[in-house]
Amino acid sequence: VTVSTDTVLVTELYDSQRYNHMYMLMNTIDPSQKNNNGKDTSQNITVTFDSGCTRAYVYKNGERSEVTLTNNAYTFTLTAGEAVYVLPY
């Protein structure tokens, strides 16, 4: 898995019974900080998975959604301190 920015924490979780990899991605920018230009600390993030992954389950704020991956990638926005779990398949 590759991520488009270096201010995102990526944790890989592995389910050995189902052979699934799930990824937790978190915007590590401190919510109390502001960018030099005064804008918020949200980030647009693109995570790219190995070839063959066409869809993913996304878990955010206690909700699960299913997304279609474009070129094995998923792009989303996280506010400062926010995290999301992604299970590609």
PDB file with one MODEL, atoms N, CA, C and O in Angstrom:
MODEL        1
ATOM      1  N   VAL A   1       0.851  -1.172   0.000  1.00  0.00           N
ATOM      2  CA  VAL A   1       0.000   0.000   0.000  1.00  0.00           C
ATOM      3  C   VAL A   1       0.901   1.240   0.000  1.00  0.00           C
ATOM      4  O   VAL A   1       1.920   1.280   0.689  1.00  0.00           O
ATOM      5  N   THR A   2       0.512   2.239  -0.776  1.00  0.00           N
ATOM      6  CA  THR A   2       1.227   3.509  -0.774  1.00  0.00           C
ATOM      7  C   THR A   2       0.235   4.631  -0.501  1.00  0.00           C
ATOM      8  O   THR A   2      -0.941   4.539  -0.853  1.00  0.00           O
ATOM      9  N   VAL A   3       0.730   5.697   0.136  1.00  0.00           N
ATOM     10  CA  VAL A   3      -0.108   6.822   0.523  1.00  0.00           C
ATOM     11  C   VAL A   3       0.494   8.091  -0.061  1.00  0.00           C
ATOM     12  O   VAL A   3       1.715   8.212  -0.166  1.00  0.00           O
ATOM     13  N   SER A   4      -0.360   9.040  -0.442  1.00  0.00           N
ATOM     14  CA  SER A   4       0.066  10.233  -1.161  1.00  0.00           C
ATOM     15  C   SER A   4       0.695  11.324  -0.300  1.00  0.00           C
ATOM     16  O   SER A   4       1.190  12.308  -0.849  1.00  0.00           O
ATOM     17  N   THR A   5       0.698  11.193   1.006  1.00  0.00           N
ATOM     18  CA  THR A   5       1.245  12.235   1.873  1.00  0.00           C
ATOM     19  C   THR A   5       1.980  11.606   3.043  1.00  0.00           C
ATOM     20  O   THR A   5       1.687  10.473   3.423  1.00  0.00           O
ATOM     21  N   ASP A   6       2.931  12.329   3.616  1.00  0.00           N
ATOM     22  CA  ASP A   6       3.704  11.762   4.722  1.00  0.00           C
ATOM     23  C   ASP A   6       3.183  12.157   6.093  1.00  0.00           C
ATOM     24  O   ASP A   6       3.795  11.803   7.101  1.00  0.00           O
ATOM     25  N   THR A   7       2.077  12.876   6.162  1.00  0.00           N
ATOM     26  CA  THR A   7       1.504  13.250   7.454  1.00  0.00           C
ATOM     27  C   THR A   7       0.283  12.395   7.790  1.00  0.00           C
ATOM     28  O   THR A   7      -0.636  12.839   8.477  1.00  0.00           O
ATOM     29  N   VAL A   8       0.297  11.165   7.291  1.00  0.00           N
ATOM     30  CA  VAL A   8      -0.768  10.205   7.570  1.00  0.00           C
ATOM     31  C   VAL A   8      -0.143   8.977   8.217  1.00  0.00           C
ATOM     32  O   VAL A   8       0.825   8.415   7.705  1.00  0.00           O
ATOM     33  N   LEU A   9      -0.707   8.569   9.343  1.00  0.00           N
ATOM     34  CA  LEU A   9      -0.270   7.352  10.014  1.00  0.00           C
ATOM     35  C   LEU A   9      -1.001   6.188   9.364  1.00  0.00           C
ATOM     36  O   LEU A   9      -2.226   6.217   9.243  1.00  0.00           O
ATOM     37  N   VAL A  10      -0.267   5.168   8.945  1.00  0.00           N
ATOM     38  CA  VAL A  10      -0.863   3.982   8.331  1.00  0.00           C
ATOM     39  C   VAL A  10      -0.543   2.786   9.198  1.00  0.00           C
ATOM     40  O   VAL A  10       0.624   2.505   9.471  1.00  0.00           O
ATOM     41  N   THR A  11      -1.574   2.079   9.634  1.00  0.00           N
ATOM     42  CA  THR A  11      -1.410   0.860  10.417  1.00  0.00           C
ATOM     43  C   THR A  11      -2.073  -0.273   9.664  1.00  0.00           C
ATOM     44  O   THR A  11      -3.244  -0.180   9.298  1.00  0.00           O
ATOM     45  N   GLU A  12      -1.326  -1.348   9.429  1.00  0.00           N
ATOM     46  CA  GLU A  12      -1.871  -2.506   8.731  1.00  0.00           C
ATOM     47  C   GLU A  12      -2.336  -3.529   9.748  1.00  0.00           C
ATOM     48  O   GLU A  12      -1.600  -3.888  10.667  1.00  0.00           O
ATOM     49  N   LEU A  13      -3.554  -3.994   9.577  1.00  0.00           N
ATOM     50  CA  LEU A  13      -4.129  -5.038  10.427  1.00  0.00           C
ATOM     51  C   LEU A  13      -4.334  -6.269   9.554  1.00  0.00           C
ATOM     52  O   LEU A  13      -4.753  -6.143   8.403  1.00  0.00           O
ATOM     53  N   TYR A  14      -4.046  -7.449  10.075  1.00  0.00           N
ATOM     54  CA  TYR A  14      -4.145  -8.675   9.283  1.00  0.00           C
ATOM     55  C   TYR A  14      -4.994  -9.700  10.009  1.00  0.00           C
ATOM     56  O   TYR A  14      -4.764  -9.985  11.184  1.00  0.00           O
ATOM     57  N   ASP A  15      -5.982 -10.257   9.307  1.00  0.00           N
ATOM     58  CA  ASP A  15      -6.841 -11.318   9.825  1.00  0.00           C
ATOM     59  C   ASP A  15      -6.346 -12.629   9.219  1.00  0.00           C
ATOM     60  O   ASP A  15      -6.629 -12.918   8.057  1.00  0.00           O
ATOM     61  N   SER A  16      -5.614 -13.419   9.994  1.00  0.00           N
ATOM     62  CA  SER A  16      -5.005 -14.649   9.471  1.00  0.00           C
ATOM     63  C   SER A  16      -6.026 -15.743   9.176  1.00  0.00           C
ATOM     64  O   SER A  16      -5.721 -16.676   8.433  1.00  0.00           O
ATOM     65  N   GLN A  17      -7.221 -15.651   9.737  1.00  0.00           N
ATOM     66  CA  GLN A  17      -8.242 -16.652   9.456  1.00  0.00           C
ATOM     67  C   GLN A  17      -8.927 -16.399   8.111  1.00  0.00           C
ATOM     68  O   GLN A  17      -9.324 -17.339   7.421  1.00  0.00           O
ATOM     69  N   ARG A  18      -9.060 -15.137   7.751  1.00  0.00           N
ATOM     70  CA  ARG A  18      -9.718 -14.780   6.481  1.00  0.00           C
ATOM     71  C   ARG A  18      -8.738 -14.263   5.435  1.00  0.00           C
ATOM     72  O   ARG A  18      -9.120 -13.985   4.299  1.00  0.00           O
ATOM     73  N   TYR A  19      -7.484 -14.137   5.823  1.00  0.00           N
ATOM     74  CA  TYR A  19      -6.431 -13.642   4.920  1.00  0.00           C
ATOM     75  C   TYR A  19      -6.747 -12.251   4.383  1.00  0.00           C
ATOM     76  O   TYR A  19      -6.508 -11.958   3.212  1.00  0.00           O
ATOM     77  N   ASN A  20      -7.285 -11.402   5.245  1.00  0.00           N
ATOM     78  CA  ASN A  20      -7.632 -10.029   4.879  1.00  0.00           C
ATOM     79  C   ASN A  20      -6.639  -9.042   5.483  1.00  0.00           C
ATOM     80  O   ASN A  20      -6.159  -9.222   6.602  1.00  0.00           O
ATOM     81  N   HIS A  21      -6.348  -8.007   4.723  1.00  0.00           N
ATOM     82  CA  HIS A  21      -5.562  -6.880   5.214  1.00  0.00           C
ATOM     83  C   HIS A  21      -6.491  -5.683   5.316  1.00  0.00           C
ATOM     84  O   HIS A  21      -7.226  -5.376   4.377  1.00  0.00           O
ATOM     85  N   MET A  22      -6.457  -5.009   6.455  1.00  0.00           N
ATOM     86  CA  MET A  22      -7.233  -3.791   6.662  1.00  0.00           C
ATOM     87  C   MET A  22      -6.250  -2.706   7.077  1.00  0.00           C
ATOM     88  O   MET A  22      -5.257  -2.980   7.752  1.00  0.00           O
ATOM     89  N   TYR A  23      -6.533  -1.475   6.670  1.00  0.00           N
ATOM     90  CA  TYR A  23      -5.616  -0.380   6.949  1.00  0.00           C
ATOM     91  C   TYR A  23      -6.334   0.725   7.695  1.00  0.00           C
ATOM     92  O   TYR A  23      -7.429   1.138   7.314  1.00  0.00           O
ATOM     93  N   MET A  24      -5.702   1.205   8.778  1.00  0.00           N
ATOM     94  CA  MET A  24      -6.183   2.371   9.490  1.00  0.00           C
ATOM     95  C   MET A  24      -5.320   3.534   9.024  1.00  0.00           C
ATOM     96  O   MET A  24      -4.093   3.464   9.093  1.00  0.00           O
ATOM     97  N   LEU A  25      -5.953   4.602   8.549  1.00  0.00           N
ATOM     98  CA  LEU A  25      -5.241   5.787   8.098  1.00  0.00           C
ATOM     99  C   LEU A  25      -5.713   6.960   8.933  1.00  0.00           C
ATOM    100  O   LEU A  25      -6.915   7.191   9.063  1.00  0.00           O
ATOM    101  N   MET A  26      -4.772   7.703   9.501  1.00  0.00           N
ATOM    102  CA  MET A  26      -5.111   8.816  10.385  1.00  0.00           C
ATOM    103  C   MET A  26      -4.339  10.062   9.985  1.00  0.00           C
ATOM    104  O   MET A  26      -3.131  10.009   9.756  1.00  0.00           O
ATOM    105  N   ASN A  27      -5.038  11.175   9.903  1.00  0.00           N
ATOM    106  CA  ASN A  27      -4.421  12.478   9.672  1.00  0.00           C
ATOM    107  C   ASN A  27      -3.733  12.864  10.979  1.00  0.00           C
ATOM    108  O   ASN A  27      -4.400  13.091  11.989  1.00  0.00           O
ATOM    109  N   THR A  28      -2.406  12.938  10.964  1.00  0.00           N
ATOM    110  CA  THR A  28      -1.644  13.171  12.195  1.00  0.00           C
ATOM    111  C   THR A  28      -1.411  14.645  12.507  1.00  0.00           C
ATOM    112  O   THR A  28      -0.710  14.964  13.467  1.00  0.00           O
ATOM    113  N   ILE A  29      -1.975  15.536  11.726  1.00  0.00           N
ATOM    114  CA  ILE A  29      -1.828  16.959  12.016  1.00  0.00           C
ATOM    115  C   ILE A  29      -2.621  17.287  13.275  1.00  0.00           C
ATOM    116  O   ILE A  29      -3.769  16.867  13.419  1.00  0.00           O
ATOM    117  N   ASP A  30      -2.015  18.031  14.178  1.00  0.00           N
ATOM    118  CA  ASP A  30      -2.653  18.444  15.429  1.00  0.00           C
ATOM    119  C   ASP A  30      -3.846  19.343  15.099  1.00  0.00           C
ATOM    120  O   ASP A  30      -3.672  20.353  14.417  1.00  0.00           O
ATOM    121  N   PRO A  31      -5.042  19.006  15.560  1.00  0.00           N
ATOM    122  CA  PRO A  31      -6.222  19.816  15.259  1.00  0.00           C
ATOM    123  C   PRO A  31      -6.123  21.266  15.724  1.00  0.00           C
ATOM    124  O   PRO A  31      -6.827  22.128  15.198  1.00  0.00           O
ATOM    125  N   SER A  32      -5.271  21.547  16.691  1.00  0.00           N
ATOM    126  CA  SER A  32      -5.164  22.920  17.183  1.00  0.00           C
ATOM    127  C   SER A  32      -4.221  23.783  16.332  1.00  0.00           C
ATOM    128  O   SER A  32      -4.116  24.990  16.552  1.00  0.00           O
ATOM    129  N   GLN A  33      -3.547  23.172  15.377  1.00  0.00           N
ATOM    130  CA  GLN A  33      -2.608  23.900  14.522  1.00  0.00           C
ATOM    131  C   GLN A  33      -3.299  24.384  13.245  1.00  0.00           C
ATOM    132  O   GLN A  33      -4.311  23.822  12.827  1.00  0.00           O
ATOM    133  N   LYS A  34      -2.754  25.408  12.646  1.00  0.00           N
ATOM    134  CA  LYS A  34      -3.231  25.904  11.358  1.00  0.00           C
ATOM    135  C   LYS A  34      -2.063  25.930  10.385  1.00  0.00           C
ATOM    136  O   LYS A  34      -0.913  26.124  10.781  1.00  0.00           O
ATOM    137  N   ASN A  35      -2.366  25.734   9.125  1.00  0.00           N
ATOM    138  CA  ASN A  35      -1.326  25.869   8.104  1.00  0.00           C
ATOM    139  C   ASN A  35      -0.845  27.305   8.069  1.00  0.00           C
ATOM    140  O   ASN A  35      -1.535  28.199   8.558  1.00  0.00           O
ATOM    141  N   ASN A  36       0.315  27.543   7.504  1.00  0.00           N
ATOM    142  CA  ASN A  36       0.876  28.891   7.420  1.00  0.00           C
ATOM    143  C   ASN A  36      -0.060  29.865   6.725  1.00  0.00           C
ATOM    144  O   ASN A  36      -0.035  31.060   7.016  1.00  0.00           O
ATOM    145  N   ASN A  37      -0.884  29.371   5.812  1.00  0.00           N
ATOM    146  CA  ASN A  37      -1.793  30.253   5.083  1.00  0.00           C
ATOM    147  C   ASN A  37      -3.134  30.431   5.797  1.00  0.00           C
ATOM    148  O   ASN A  37      -4.040  31.054   5.244  1.00  0.00           O
ATOM    149  N   GLY A  38      -3.276  29.910   6.986  1.00  0.00           N
ATOM    150  CA  GLY A  38      -4.481  30.104   7.771  1.00  0.00           C
ATOM    151  C   GLY A  38      -5.633  29.167   7.441  1.00  0.00           C
ATOM    152  O   GLY A  38      -6.689  29.254   8.068  1.00  0.00           O
ATOM    153  N   LYS A  39      -5.458  28.275   6.473  1.00  0.00           N
ATOM    154  CA  LYS A  39      -6.520  27.335   6.128  1.00  0.00           C
ATOM    155  C   LYS A  39      -6.582  26.214   7.145  1.00  0.00           C
ATOM    156  O   LYS A  39      -5.703  26.076   7.995  1.00  0.00           O
ATOM    157  N   ASP A  40      -7.629  25.420   7.047  1.00  0.00           N
ATOM    158  CA  ASP A  40      -7.774  24.321   8.005  1.00  0.00           C
ATOM    159  C   ASP A  40      -6.730  23.242   7.748  1.00  0.00           C
ATOM    160  O   ASP A  40      -5.938  23.347   6.812  1.00  0.00           O
ATOM    161  N   THR A  41      -6.731  22.227   8.565  1.00  0.00           N
ATOM    162  CA  THR A  41      -5.711  21.185   8.508  1.00  0.00           C
ATOM    163  C   THR A  41      -6.239  19.892   7.895  1.00  0.00           C
ATOM    164  O   THR A  41      -5.684  18.823   8.150  1.00  0.00           O
ATOM    165  N   SER A  42      -7.292  19.966   7.098  1.00  0.00           N
ATOM    166  CA  SER A  42      -7.800  18.798   6.377  1.00  0.00           C
ATOM    167  C   SER A  42      -6.811  18.399   5.294  1.00  0.00           C
ATOM    168  O   SER A  42      -6.071  19.233   4.772  1.00  0.00           O
ATOM    169  N   GLN A  43      -6.810  17.108   4.962  1.00  0.00           N
ATOM    170  CA  GLN A  43      -5.931  16.604   3.917  1.00  0.00           C
ATOM    171  C   GLN A  43      -6.701  15.744   2.936  1.00  0.00           C
ATOM    172  O   GLN A  43      -7.543  14.937   3.330  1.00  0.00           O
ATOM    173  N   ASN A  44      -6.411  15.919   1.662  1.00  0.00           N
ATOM    174  CA  ASN A  44      -6.869  14.984   0.644  1.00  0.00           C
ATOM    175  C   ASN A  44      -5.821  13.893   0.561  1.00  0.00           C
ATOM    176  O   ASN A  44      -4.635  14.176   0.395  1.00  0.00           O
ATOM    177  N   ILE A  45      -6.253  12.651   0.675  1.00  0.00           N
ATOM    178  CA  ILE A  45      -5.344  11.512   0.750  1.00  0.00           C
ATOM    179  C   ILE A  45      -5.730  10.504  -0.328  1.00  0.00           C
ATOM    180  O   ILE A  45      -6.909  10.214  -0.532  1.00  0.00           O
ATOM    181  N   THR A  46      -4.731   9.984  -1.005  1.00  0.00           N
ATOM    182  CA  THR A  46      -4.947   8.882  -1.941  1.00  0.00           C
ATOM    183  C   THR A  46      -4.149   7.700  -1.450  1.00  0.00           C
ATOM    184  O   THR A  46      -2.940   7.801  -1.243  1.00  0.00           O
ATOM    185  N   VAL A  47      -4.823   6.572  -1.259  1.00  0.00           N
ATOM    186  CA  VAL A  47      -4.159   5.333  -0.866  1.00  0.00           C
ATOM    187  C   VAL A  47      -4.294   4.366  -2.036  1.00  0.00           C
ATOM    188  O   VAL A  47      -5.388   4.155  -2.561  1.00  0.00           O
ATOM    189  N   THR A  48      -3.157   3.779  -2.440  1.00  0.00           N
ATOM    190  CA  THR A  48      -3.135   2.864  -3.578  1.00  0.00           C
ATOM    191  C   THR A  48      -2.791   1.465  -3.085  1.00  0.00           C
ATOM    192  O   THR A  48      -1.820   1.265  -2.356  1.00  0.00           O
ATOM    193  N   PHE A  49      -3.608   0.506  -3.500  1.00  0.00           N
ATOM    194  CA  PHE A  49      -3.439  -0.886  -3.080  1.00  0.00           C
ATOM    195  C   PHE A  49      -2.817  -1.700  -4.208  1.00  0.00           C
ATOM    196  O   PHE A  49      -2.674  -1.214  -5.330  1.00  0.00           O
ATOM    197  N   ASP A  50      -2.450  -2.942  -3.904  1.00  0.00           N
ATOM    198  CA  ASP A  50      -1.910  -3.847  -4.914  1.00  0.00           C
ATOM    199  C   ASP A  50      -2.916  -4.039  -6.041  1.00  0.00           C
ATOM    200  O   ASP A  50      -4.121  -3.868  -5.857  1.00  0.00           O
ATOM    201  N   SER A  51      -2.399  -4.395  -7.199  1.00  0.00           N
ATOM    202  CA  SER A  51      -3.289  -4.625  -8.338  1.00  0.00           C
ATOM    203  C   SER A  51      -4.261  -5.753  -8.017  1.00  0.00           C
ATOM    204  O   SER A  51      -3.948  -6.652  -7.237  1.00  0.00           O
ATOM    205  N   GLY A  52      -5.398  -5.700  -8.604  1.00  0.00           N
ATOM    206  CA  GLY A  52      -6.426  -6.704  -8.366  1.00  0.00           C
ATOM    207  C   GLY A  52      -7.498  -6.245  -7.401  1.00  0.00           C
ATOM    208  O   GLY A  52      -8.572  -6.845  -7.360  1.00  0.00           O
ATOM    209  N   CYS A  53      -7.251  -5.211  -6.627  1.00  0.00           N
ATOM    210  CA  CYS A  53      -8.258  -4.664  -5.722  1.00  0.00           C
ATOM    211  C   CYS A  53      -9.147  -3.705  -6.512  1.00  0.00           C
ATOM    212  O   CYS A  53      -8.665  -2.741  -7.107  1.00  0.00           O
ATOM    213  N   THR A  54     -10.430  -3.978  -6.507  1.00  0.00           N
ATOM    214  CA  THR A  54     -11.351  -3.121  -7.266  1.00  0.00           C
ATOM    215  C   THR A  54     -12.380  -2.425  -6.386  1.00  0.00           C
ATOM    216  O   THR A  54     -12.989  -1.439  -6.803  1.00  0.00           O
ATOM    217  N   ARG A  55     -12.576  -2.928  -5.176  1.00  0.00           N
ATOM    218  CA  ARG A  55     -13.554  -2.337  -4.263  1.00  0.00           C
ATOM    219  C   ARG A  55     -12.978  -2.362  -2.853  1.00  0.00           C
ATOM    220  O   ARG A  55     -11.990  -3.045  -2.583  1.00  0.00           O
ATOM    221  N   ALA A  56     -13.614  -1.602  -1.956  1.00  0.00           N
ATOM    222  CA  ALA A  56     -13.164  -1.573  -0.561  1.00  0.00           C
ATOM    223  C   ALA A  56     -14.338  -1.214   0.339  1.00  0.00           C
ATOM    224  O   ALA A  56     -15.256  -0.497  -0.061  1.00  0.00           O
ATOM    225  N   TYR A  57     -14.287  -1.726   1.554  1.00  0.00           N
ATOM    226  CA  TYR A  57     -15.184  -1.270   2.601  1.00  0.00           C
ATOM    227  C   TYR A  57     -14.448  -0.161   3.346  1.00  0.00           C
ATOM    228  O   TYR A  57     -13.257  -0.279   3.635  1.00  0.00           O
ATOM    229  N   VAL A  58     -15.160   0.907   3.650  1.00  0.00           N
ATOM    230  CA  VAL A  58     -14.585   2.033   4.370  1.00  0.00           C
ATOM    231  C   VAL A  58     -15.387   2.222   5.654  1.00  0.00           C
ATOM    232  O   VAL A  58     -16.612   2.337   5.617  1.00  0.00           O
ATOM    233  N   TYR A  59     -14.693   2.252   6.783  1.00  0.00           N
ATOM    234  CA  TYR A  59     -15.318   2.430   8.086  1.00  0.00           C
ATOM    235  C   TYR A  59     -14.903   3.790   8.623  1.00  0.00           C
ATOM    236  O   TYR A  59     -13.723   4.042   8.866  1.00  0.00           O
ATOM    237  N   LYS A  60     -15.891   4.667   8.805  1.00  0.00           N
ATOM    238  CA  LYS A  60     -15.609   6.025   9.283  1.00  0.00           C
ATOM    239  C   LYS A  60     -16.767   6.484  10.152  1.00  0.00           C
ATOM    240  O   LYS A  60     -17.930   6.373   9.765  1.00  0.00           O
ATOM    241  N   ASN A  61     -16.441   7.000  11.327  1.00  0.00           N
ATOM    242  CA  ASN A  61     -17.450   7.504  12.266  1.00  0.00           C
ATOM    243  C   ASN A  61     -18.529   6.469  12.572  1.00  0.00           C
ATOM    244  O   ASN A  61     -19.705   6.815  12.688  1.00  0.00           O
ATOM    245  N   GLY A  62     -18.140   5.214  12.701  1.00  0.00           N
ATOM    246  CA  GLY A  62     -19.075   4.151  13.048  1.00  0.00           C
ATOM    247  C   GLY A  62     -19.949   3.675  11.899  1.00  0.00           C
ATOM    248  O   GLY A  62     -20.822   2.832  12.103  1.00  0.00           O
ATOM    249  N   GLU A  63     -19.738   4.189  10.711  1.00  0.00           N
ATOM    250  CA  GLU A  63     -20.519   3.803   9.536  1.00  0.00           C
ATOM    251  C   GLU A  63     -19.647   3.010   8.564  1.00  0.00           C
ATOM    252  O   GLU A  63     -18.445   3.255   8.455  1.00  0.00           O
ATOM    253  N   ARG A  64     -20.259   2.063   7.863  1.00  0.00           N
ATOM    254  CA  ARG A  64     -19.550   1.306   6.837  1.00  0.00           C
ATOM    255  C   ARG A  64     -20.136   1.652   5.480  1.00  0.00           C
ATOM    256  O   ARG A  64     -21.354   1.678   5.302  1.00  0.00           O
ATOM    257  N   SER A  65     -19.252   1.918   4.523  1.00  0.00           N
ATOM    258  CA  SER A  65     -19.694   2.145   3.147  1.00  0.00           C
ATOM    259  C   SER A  65     -18.822   1.306   2.230  1.00  0.00           C
ATOM    260  O   SER A  65     -17.733   0.873   2.609  1.00  0.00           O
ATOM    261  N   GLU A  66     -19.307   1.086   1.035  1.00  0.00           N
ATOM    262  CA  GLU A  66     -18.557   0.333   0.041  1.00  0.00           C
ATOM    263  C   GLU A  66     -18.218   1.273  -1.103  1.00  0.00           C
ATOM    264  O   GLU A  66     -19.089   1.993  -1.593  1.00  0.00           O
ATOM    265  N   VAL A  67     -16.957   1.274  -1.537  1.00  0.00           N
ATOM    266  CA  VAL A  67     -16.514   2.181  -2.593  1.00  0.00           C
ATOM    267  C   VAL A  67     -15.858   1.385  -3.714  1.00  0.00           C
ATOM    268  O   VAL A  67     -15.349   0.285  -3.502  1.00  0.00           O
ATOM    269  N   THR A  68     -15.882   1.964  -4.905  1.00  0.00           N
ATOM    270  CA  THR A  68     -15.176   1.407  -6.044  1.00  0.00           C
ATOM    271  C   THR A  68     -13.823   2.084  -6.150  1.00  0.00           C
ATOM    272  O   THR A  68     -13.733   3.311  -6.101  1.00  0.00           O
ATOM    273  N   LEU A  69     -12.769   1.289  -6.294  1.00  0.00           N
ATOM    274  CA  LEU A  69     -11.422   1.827  -6.418  1.00  0.00           C
ATOM    275  C   LEU A  69     -11.149   2.158  -7.880  1.00  0.00           C
ATOM    276  O   LEU A  69     -11.525   1.401  -8.775  1.00  0.00           O
ATOM    277  N   THR A  70     -10.500   3.282  -8.114  1.00  0.00           N
ATOM    278  CA  THR A  70     -10.103   3.686  -9.455  1.00  0.00           C
ATOM    279  C   THR A  70      -8.613   3.457  -9.585  1.00  0.00           C
ATOM    280  O   THR A  70      -7.825   4.067  -8.862  1.00  0.00           O
ATOM    281  N   ASN A  71      -8.213   2.580 -10.502  1.00  0.00           N
ATOM    282  CA  ASN A  71      -6.801   2.218 -10.658  1.00  0.00           C
ATOM    283  C   ASN A  71      -6.192   1.752  -9.335  1.00  0.00           C
ATOM    284  O   ASN A  71      -5.074   2.131  -8.988  1.00  0.00           O
ATOM    285  N   ASN A  72      -6.937   0.933  -8.608  1.00  0.00           N
ATOM    286  CA  ASN A  72      -6.523   0.362  -7.314  1.00  0.00           C
ATOM    287  C   ASN A  72      -6.366   1.409  -6.228  1.00  0.00           C
ATOM    288  O   ASN A  72      -5.722   1.139  -5.215  1.00  0.00           O
ATOM    289  N   ALA A  73      -6.942   2.612  -6.408  1.00  0.00           N
ATOM    290  CA  ALA A  73      -6.736   3.702  -5.462  1.00  0.00           C
ATOM    291  C   ALA A  73      -8.065   4.247  -4.940  1.00  0.00           C
ATOM    292  O   ALA A  73      -9.101   4.163  -5.599  1.00  0.00           O
ATOM    293  N   TYR A  74      -7.995   4.803  -3.739  1.00  0.00           N
ATOM    294  CA  TYR A  74      -9.144   5.443  -3.095  1.00  0.00           C
ATOM    295  C   TYR A  74      -8.683   6.801  -2.593  1.00  0.00           C
ATOM    296  O   TYR A  74      -7.667   6.899  -1.905  1.00  0.00           O
ATOM    297  N   THR A  75      -9.420   7.845  -2.933  1.00  0.00           N
ATOM    298  CA  THR A  75      -9.094   9.207  -2.514  1.00  0.00           C
ATOM    299  C   THR A  75     -10.185   9.716  -1.592  1.00  0.00           C
ATOM    300  O   THR A  75     -11.371   9.539  -1.869  1.00  0.00           O
ATOM    301  N   PHE A  76      -9.783  10.355  -0.483  1.00  0.00           N
ATOM    302  CA  PHE A  76     -10.729  10.837   0.511  1.00  0.00           C
ATOM    303  C   PHE A  76     -10.107  11.987   1.275  1.00  0.00           C
ATOM    304  O   PHE A  76      -8.925  12.284   1.105  1.00  0.00           O
ATOM    305  N   THR A  77     -10.894  12.636   2.113  1.00  0.00           N
ATOM    306  CA  THR A  77     -10.425  13.762   2.918  1.00  0.00           C
ATOM    307  C   THR A  77     -10.576  13.419   4.388  1.00  0.00           C
ATOM    308  O   THR A  77     -11.601  12.886   4.814  1.00  0.00           O
ATOM    309  N   LEU A  78      -9.541  13.733   5.158  1.00  0.00           N
ATOM    310  CA  LEU A  78      -9.590  13.572   6.612  1.00  0.00           C
ATOM    311  C   LEU A  78      -9.285  14.910   7.259  1.00  0.00           C
ATOM    312  O   LEU A  78      -8.361  15.611   6.846  1.00  0.00           O
ATOM    313  N   THR A  79     -10.061  15.264   8.270  1.00  0.00           N
ATOM    314  CA  THR A  79      -9.748  16.449   9.056  1.00  0.00           C
ATOM    315  C   THR A  79      -8.625  16.094  10.027  1.00  0.00           C
ATOM    316  O   THR A  79      -8.317  14.917  10.212  1.00  0.00           O
ATOM    317  N   ALA A  80      -8.025  17.080  10.636  1.00  0.00           N
ATOM    318  CA  ALA A  80      -6.928  16.853  11.575  1.00  0.00           C
ATOM    319  C   ALA A  80      -7.379  15.925  12.701  1.00  0.00           C
ATOM    320  O   ALA A  80      -8.415  16.154  13.326  1.00  0.00           O
ATOM    321  N   GLY A  81      -6.591  14.873  12.954  1.00  0.00           N
ATOM    322  CA  GLY A  81      -6.883  13.924  14.019  1.00  0.00           C
ATOM    323  C   GLY A  81      -7.895  12.852  13.657  1.00  0.00           C
ATOM    324  O   GLY A  81      -8.118  11.939  14.452  1.00  0.00           O
ATOM    325  N   GLU A  82      -8.508  12.928  12.500  1.00  0.00           N
ATOM    326  CA  GLU A  82      -9.537  11.970  12.088  1.00  0.00           C
ATOM    327  C   GLU A  82      -8.897  10.725  11.479  1.00  0.00           C
ATOM    328  O   GLU A  82      -7.827  10.798  10.874  1.00  0.00           O
ATOM    329  N   ALA A  83      -9.570   9.570  11.647  1.00  0.00           N
ATOM    330  CA  ALA A  83      -9.071   8.306  11.113  1.00  0.00           C
ATOM    331  C   ALA A  83     -10.168   7.576  10.349  1.00  0.00           C
ATOM    332  O   ALA A  83     -11.359   7.818  10.544  1.00  0.00           O
ATOM    333  N   VAL A  84      -9.733   6.681   9.480  1.00  0.00           N
ATOM    334  CA  VAL A  84     -10.639   5.861   8.691  1.00  0.00           C
ATOM    335  C   VAL A  84      -9.997   4.467   8.560  1.00  0.00           C
ATOM    336  O   VAL A  84      -8.773   4.343   8.535  1.00  0.00           O
ATOM    337  N   TYR A  85     -10.829   3.433   8.479  1.00  0.00           N
ATOM    338  CA  TYR A  85     -10.354   2.077   8.225  1.00  0.00           C
ATOM    339  C   TYR A  85     -10.779   1.687   6.822  1.00  0.00           C
ATOM    340  O   TYR A  85     -11.914   1.941   6.419  1.00  0.00           O
ATOM    341  N   VAL A  86      -9.863   1.065   6.069  1.00  0.00           N
ATOM    342  CA  VAL A  86     -10.161   0.661   4.701  1.00  0.00           C
ATOM    343  C   VAL A  86      -9.807  -0.812   4.538  1.00  0.00           C
ATOM    344  O   VAL A  86      -8.688  -1.228   4.839  1.00  0.00           O
ATOM    345  N   LEU A  87     -10.777  -1.602   4.057  1.00  0.00           N
ATOM    346  CA  LEU A  87     -10.588  -3.021   3.804  1.00  0.00           C
ATOM    347  C   LEU A  87     -10.744  -3.267   2.304  1.00  0.00           C
ATOM    348  O   LEU A  87     -11.867  -3.405   1.818  1.00  0.00           O
ATOM    349  N   PRO A  88      -9.620  -3.325   1.555  1.00  0.00           N
ATOM    350  CA  PRO A  88      -9.706  -3.527   0.111  1.00  0.00           C
ATOM    351  C   PRO A  88      -9.984  -4.978  -0.237  1.00  0.00           C
ATOM    352  O   PRO A  88      -9.591  -5.888   0.493  1.00  0.00           O
ATOM    353  N   TYR A  89     -10.666  -5.189  -1.357  1.00  0.00           N
ATOM    354  CA  TYR A  89     -10.863  -6.561  -1.879  1.00  0.00           C
ATOM    355  C   TYR A  89     -11.003  -6.548  -3.372  1.00  0.00           C
ATOM    356  O   TYR A  89     -11.174  -7.602  -3.985  1.00  0.00           O
TER     357      TYR A  89
ENDMDL
END
